[in-house]
Amino acid sequence: MISRSLPGDRRTPLLYVALGDSTVYGLGASSPSTHYVARLFWRLHSEYPLARLANRGACLATTADVLAHQVPEAIMDRPHLITLSVGPNDLRQGRSPQEFAARTEVILERLQHDTNAAVILNALPDLALSPRFREPERSMVAALTRHYNHALAHVANDFGIKLVDLGIRDQIDDPQRFFSEDGYHPSDAGYAAWAGAMWEAVRGRIPEPTRLVARPA
């Protein structure tokens, strides 16, 4: 199981490593400080003032790329916290949900056996909301995304991880504002919503501070 807690001591020089695709890299954000990893890190930094970030995300990365290139680096980093956001590129390349889930399972196995990190894993965003897609492609993408997330949820459950539902659909009154100019990657508003969902999962791994109880005189 890798549903681990973060250090109880807030003075720990905590290392957060982000793994995944272009959403981890921050494509679509207006600046390096507005994508979800940066936003999540600064919330984490407010709890752990000595926290550091290593962003390993890469554009076009699939689960195979994460496993081959990012996981070995993460193991060498010896992190306390890892987030993993991957899947849309596997989907676009035509991999089956089962193949995607099997590779994700190997990633989680490596992280479980070779690190002591708490691991946070998010579901694929609702890709059908992207302005890039039109019918009938939109319906096909929506179905594939559901199948991917269903398979991913089974894998996460096996490792004792609660899959983070980004919940973007529930927040959308104007879908366009959650997407960048390319009509596919998140905008700053989209990344802010993403970071908010991830932070709830991270915050759940932070132990309550130990309070000293004064002895009666």
DOKOLVEX-944820 format. One record per residue (C-alpha): residue in one letter; x, y, z. Coordinates in steps of 0.02 Angstrom, whole numbers, always signed. Last residue first. Layout:
<rs>
<res = A | X = X | Y = Y | Z = Z> $
...
</rs>
This chain:
<rs>
<res = A | X = +110 | Y = +1127 | Z = +1923> $
<res = P | X = -2 | Y = +1032 | Z = +1802> $
<res = R | X = +90 | Y = +965 | Z = +1651> $
<res = A | X = +72 | Y = +1063 | Z = +1492> $
<res = V | X = +14 | Y = +962 | Z = +1342> $
<res = L | X = +129 | Y = +977 | Z = +1192> $
<res = R | X = +35 | Y = +982 | Z = +1028> $
<res = T | X = +84 | Y = +868 | Z = +885> $
<res = P | X = +30 | Y = +943 | Z = +721> $
<res = E | X = -110 | Y = +849 | Z = +631> $
<res = P | X = -40 | Y = +733 | Z = +501> $
<res = I | X = -35 | Y = +787 | Z = +318> $
<res = R | X = -102 | Y = +652 | Z = +201> $
<res = G | X = -278 | Y = +726 | Z = +191> $
<res = R | X = -200 | Y = +891 | Z = +139> $
<res = V | X = -130 | Y = +805 | Z = -14> $
<res = A | X = -301 | Y = +742 | Z = -70> $
<res = E | X = -384 | Y = +911 | Z = -43> $
<res = W | X = -236 | Y = +992 | Z = -131> $
<res = M | X = -266 | Y = +887 | Z = -286> $
<res = A | X = -443 | Y = +952 | Z = -308> $
<res = G | X = -387 | Y = +1133 | Z = -284> $
<res = A | X = -240 | Y = +1111 | Z = -401> $
<res = W | X = -355 | Y = +1052 | Z = -541> $
<res = A | X = -474 | Y = +1198 | Z = -514> $
<res = A | X = -327 | Y = +1320 | Z = -523> $
<res = Y | X = -260 | Y = +1229 | Z = -677> $
<res = G | X = -425 | Y = +1254 | Z = -767> $
<res = A | X = -431 | Y = +1437 | Z = -720> $
<res = D | X = -251 | Y = +1461 | Z = -781> $
<res = S | X = -302 | Y = +1377 | Z = -943> $
<res = P | X = -302 | Y = +1189 | Z = -962> $
<res = H | X = -238 | Y = +1103 | Z = -1119> $
<res = Y | X = -357 | Y = +1063 | Z = -1263> $
<res = G | X = -430 | Y = +1215 | Z = -1349> $
<res = D | X = -259 | Y = +1278 | Z = -1402> $
<res = E | X = -303 | Y = +1448 | Z = -1328> $
<res = S | X = -309 | Y = +1376 | Z = -1153> $
<res = F | X = -457 | Y = +1285 | Z = -1080> $
<res = F | X = -556 | Y = +1313 | Z = -920> $
<res = R | X = -628 | Y = +1477 | Z = -984> $
<res = Q | X = -707 | Y = +1391 | Z = -1133> $
<res = P | X = -818 | Y = +1280 | Z = -1027> $
<res = D | X = -925 | Y = +1427 | Z = -966> $
<res = D | X = -1034 | Y = +1364 | Z = -823> $
<res = I | X = -911 | Y = +1227 | Z = -778> $
<res = Q | X = -885 | Y = +1179 | Z = -598> $
<res = D | X = -966 | Y = +1008 | Z = -598> $
<res = R | X = -875 | Y = +961 | Z = -759> $
<res = I | X = -707 | Y = +1000 | Z = -679> $
<res = G | X = -728 | Y = +872 | Z = -541> $
<res = L | X = -542 | Y = +829 | Z = -537> $
<res = D | X = -584 | Y = +659 | Z = -465> $
<res = V | X = -433 | Y = +607 | Z = -363> $
<res = L | X = -413 | Y = +418 | Z = -355> $
<res = K | X = -408 | Y = +359 | Z = -175> $
<res = I | X = -251 | Y = +255 | Z = -158> $
<res = G | X = -248 | Y = +91 | Z = -62> $
<res = F | X = -137 | Y = +10 | Z = -192> $
<res = D | X = -272 | Y = -106 | Z = -259> $
<res = N | X = -392 | Y = +41 | Z = -257> $
<res = A | X = -279 | Y = +139 | Z = -374> $
<res = V | X = -279 | Y = -4 | Z = -499> $
<res = H | X = -468 | Y = -21 | Z = -496> $
<res = A | X = -489 | Y = +168 | Z = -513> $
<res = L | X = -375 | Y = +168 | Z = -664> $
<res = A | X = -483 | Y = +41 | Z = -756> $
<res = H | X = -639 | Y = +146 | Z = -726> $
<res = N | X = -544 | Y = +303 | Z = -772> $
<res = Y | X = -488 | Y = +231 | Z = -939> $
<res = H | X = -664 | Y = +168 | Z = -979> $
<res = R | X = -739 | Y = +338 | Z = -937> $
<res = T | X = -609 | Y = +426 | Z = -1045> $
<res = L | X = -646 | Y = +307 | Z = -1189> $
<res = A | X = -832 | Y = +346 | Z = -1180> $
<res = A | X = -804 | Y = +535 | Z = -1177> $
<res = V | X = -679 | Y = +523 | Z = -1321> $
<res = M | X = -807 | Y = +427 | Z = -1426> $
<res = S | X = -944 | Y = +552 | Z = -1387> $
<res = R | X = -833 | Y = +699 | Z = -1435> $
<res = E | X = -776 | Y = +615 | Z = -1597> $
<res = P | X = -956 | Y = +609 | Z = -1659> $
<res = E | X = -968 | Y = +755 | Z = -1631> $
<res = R | X = -837 | Y = +890 | Z = -1610> $
<res = F | X = -675 | Y = +890 | Z = -1509> $
<res = R | X = -551 | Y = +1033 | Z = -1490> $
<res = P | X = -670 | Y = +1128 | Z = -1376> $
<res = S | X = -618 | Y = +1007 | Z = -1238> $
<res = L | X = -765 | Y = +949 | Z = -1132> $
<res = A | X = -744 | Y = +773 | Z = -1203> $
<res = L | X = -577 | Y = +763 | Z = -1114> $
<res = D | X = -658 | Y = +749 | Z = -942> $
<res = P | X = -496 | Y = +750 | Z = -845> $
<res = L | X = -406 | Y = +584 | Z = -821> $
<res = A | X = -413 | Y = +528 | Z = -641> $
<res = N | X = -284 | Y = +592 | Z = -520> $
<res = L | X = -150 | Y = +497 | Z = -424> $
<res = I | X = -72 | Y = +554 | Z = -260> $
<res = V | X = +74 | Y = +452 | Z = -194> $
<res = A | X = +148 | Y = +468 | Z = -19> $
<res = A | X = +332 | Y = +432 | Z = -39> $
<res = N | X = +439 | Y = +298 | Z = +42> $
<res = T | X = +519 | Y = +252 | Z = -123> $
<res = D | X = +580 | Y = +95 | Z = -212> $
<res = H | X = +444 | Y = -34 | Z = -176> $
<res = Q | X = +290 | Y = +76 | Z = -183> $
<res = L | X = +352 | Y = +189 | Z = -322> $
<res = R | X = +399 | Y = +39 | Z = -428> $
<res = E | X = +232 | Y = -45 | Z = -396> $
<res = L | X = +141 | Y = +117 | Z = -438> $
<res = I | X = +228 | Y = +128 | Z = -606> $
<res = V | X = +193 | Y = -56 | Z = -640> $
<res = E | X = +8 | Y = -28 | Z = -604> $
<res = T | X = +5 | Y = +122 | Z = -720> $
<res = R | X = +73 | Y = +10 | Z = -857> $
<res = A | X = -66 | Y = -118 | Z = -828> $
<res = A | X = -199 | Y = +18 | Z = -822> $
<res = F | X = -147 | Y = +89 | Z = -990> $
<res = E | X = -145 | Y = -84 | Z = -1068> $
<res = Q | X = -317 | Y = -122 | Z = -997> $
<res = P | X = -388 | Y = +46 | Z = -1054> $
<res = S | X = -330 | Y = +2 | Z = -1230> $
<res = R | X = -193 | Y = +103 | Z = -1312> $
<res = G | X = -247 | Y = +207 | Z = -1461> $
<res = Q | X = -112 | Y = +341 | Z = -1463> $
<res = R | X = -238 | Y = +472 | Z = -1408> $
<res = L | X = -283 | Y = +368 | Z = -1255> $
<res = D | X = -101 | Y = +342 | Z = -1206> $
<res = N | X = -77 | Y = +530 | Z = -1228> $
<res = P | X = -225 | Y = +567 | Z = -1114> $
<res = G | X = -161 | Y = +450 | Z = -978> $
<res = V | X = -46 | Y = +534 | Z = -853> $
<res = S | X = -51 | Y = +637 | Z = -693> $
<res = L | X = +54 | Y = +566 | Z = -552> $
<res = T | X = +90 | Y = +661 | Z = -391> $
<res = I | X = +234 | Y = +610 | Z = -280> $
<res = L | X = +267 | Y = +663 | Z = -100> $
<res = H | X = +412 | Y = +625 | Z = +19> $
<res = P | X = +540 | Y = +612 | Z = -119> $
<res = R | X = +699 | Y = +507 | Z = -131> $
<res = D | X = +759 | Y = +598 | Z = -289> $
<res = M | X = +842 | Y = +440 | Z = -357> $
<res = I | X = +673 | Y = +353 | Z = -358> $
<res = A | X = +597 | Y = +502 | Z = -447> $
<res = E | X = +731 | Y = +495 | Z = -581> $
<res = P | X = +698 | Y = +310 | Z = -612> $
<res = V | X = +510 | Y = +348 | Z = -620> $
<res = Q | X = +528 | Y = +488 | Z = -746> $
<res = H | X = +618 | Y = +402 | Z = -889> $
<res = A | X = +556 | Y = +227 | Z = -928> $
<res = L | X = +398 | Y = +221 | Z = -822> $
<res = V | X = +344 | Y = +398 | Z = -864> $
<res = D | X = +378 | Y = +367 | Z = -1048> $
<res = A | X = +278 | Y = +204 | Z = -1049> $
<res = T | X = +135 | Y = +290 | Z = -957> $
<res = T | X = +134 | Y = +418 | Z = -1096> $
<res = A | X = +226 | Y = +583 | Z = -1106> $
<res = L | X = +175 | Y = +704 | Z = -1246> $
<res = C | X = +251 | Y = +853 | Z = -1152> $
<res = A | X = +358 | Y = +808 | Z = -1004> $
<res = G | X = +328 | Y = +815 | Z = -815> $
<res = R | X = +479 | Y = +790 | Z = -701> $
<res = N | X = +442 | Y = +939 | Z = -587> $
<res = A | X = +558 | Y = +932 | Z = -437> $
<res = L | X = +490 | Y = +1041 | Z = -296> $
<res = R | X = +562 | Y = +1088 | Z = -126> $
<res = A | X = +483 | Y = +1106 | Z = +46> $
<res = L | X = +575 | Y = +1202 | Z = +183> $
<res = P | X = +420 | Y = +1301 | Z = +235> $
<res = Y | X = +315 | Y = +1141 | Z = +253> $
<res = E | X = +133 | Y = +1192 | Z = +278> $
<res = S | X = +136 | Y = +1350 | Z = +172> $
<res = H | X = +254 | Y = +1259 | Z = +53> $
<res = L | X = +118 | Y = +1131 | Z = +18> $
<res = R | X = +3 | Y = +1270 | Z = -41> $
<res = W | X = +147 | Y = +1336 | Z = -145> $
<res = F | X = +178 | Y = +1164 | Z = -218> $
<res = L | X = -3 | Y = +1140 | Z = -270> $
<res = R | X = -4 | Y = +1303 | Z = -367> $
<res = A | X = +160 | Y = +1258 | Z = -452> $
<res = V | X = +96 | Y = +1084 | Z = -497> $
<res = Y | X = -71 | Y = +1153 | Z = -559> $
<res = H | X = -4 | Y = +1279 | Z = -683> $
<res = T | X = +1 | Y = +1462 | Z = -632> $
<res = S | X = +180 | Y = +1493 | Z = -574> $
<res = P | X = +269 | Y = +1442 | Z = -735> $
<res = S | X = +166 | Y = +1573 | Z = -828> $
<res = S | X = +9 | Y = +1590 | Z = -935> $
<res = A | X = -30 | Y = +1405 | Z = -918> $
<res = G | X = -68 | Y = +1309 | Z = -1078> $
<res = L | X = +70 | Y = +1181 | Z = -1058> $
<res = G | X = +115 | Y = +1163 | Z = -874> $
<res = Y | X = +244 | Y = +1023 | Z = -870> $
<res = V | X = +120 | Y = +927 | Z = -762> $
<res = T | X = -18 | Y = +958 | Z = -889> $
<res = S | X = +106 | Y = +910 | Z = -1025> $
<res = D | X = +127 | Y = +734 | Z = -956> $
<res = G | X = +166 | Y = +649 | Z = -793> $
<res = L | X = +268 | Y = +648 | Z = -634> $
<res = A | X = +278 | Y = +783 | Z = -499> $
<res = V | X = +407 | Y = +762 | Z = -361> $
<res = Y | X = +381 | Y = +848 | Z = -192> $
<res = L | X = +530 | Y = +851 | Z = -74> $
<res = L | X = +502 | Y = +893 | Z = +109> $
<res = P | X = +641 | Y = +980 | Z = +203> $
<res = T | X = +557 | Y = +926 | Z = +367> $
<res = R | X = +522 | Y = +1074 | Z = +482> $
<res = R | X = +335 | Y = +1034 | Z = +478> $
<res = D | X = +369 | Y = +875 | Z = +576> $
<res = G | X = +224 | Y = +755 | Z = +548> $
<res = P | X = +299 | Y = +695 | Z = +386> $
<res = L | X = +176 | Y = +653 | Z = +246> $
<res = S | X = +61 | Y = +503 | Z = +263> $
<res = R | X = +63 | Y = +348 | Z = +156> $
<res = S | X = -72 | Y = +276 | Z = +44> $
<res = I | X = +64 | Y = +175 | Z = -40> $
<res = M | X = +0 | Y = +0 | Z = +0> $
</rs>
